[in-house]
Amino acid sequence: DLLFGIRKPISGCIKRNYNHKSLIYLNASVSKEDVIRMLNSYFYKLSKLSNNKNEPIQLEKLQYICGIDFFDISKIDSLNLIKDIEFSTGQYQRLQIFLALILEPSLLILDESLNAIEIELEHEILRNIKKNFLNLTLIQITHRPYEKETYTNIYNL
């Protein structure tokens, strides 16, 4: 609420220096339809990444960052291909983060959006994002245990 300006802080101020296109919010409830909708929206950018080694984000590297070793995204030449495949909830969550990172947002909010994967893999993904997306502000909302090295600031509410 504070980030979006719905509520005002008790003291001080919150400066927002981003537009709606550079902010992505992902929550825990991701479905096949959500991933297909995101694929539809980002299909052009995805095909551009898979065919161009000069792009700032390379497809293979982004797959590694998001822990996607269960599916070769470069083989997506049609949205119908993914409609026939069933993934686990954790795999859908990793695909959702992958698709969000394609847009290179300046702010990514993960609201329990890694809760269906193993905690070790969650920490690995977060470390990879922190290491490879230096200009990204990542806010993670979670009830899970955390590694202090993974985060810059931790707020317990």
Buried (B, 14 or more C-beta within 10 A) or exposed (E): EEBEEEEEEEEEEEEEEEEEEBBBBBBBEBEBEBBBEBBEEBBEBBBEBBEEEEBEBBBBEBBBBBBBEEBEBBEBEEEEEBEEEEBEBBBBBBBBBBBBBBBBBBBBBBBBBBBBBEBEBBBBBBBBBBEBBEEBBBEBBBEEEBEEEBEEEEEEE
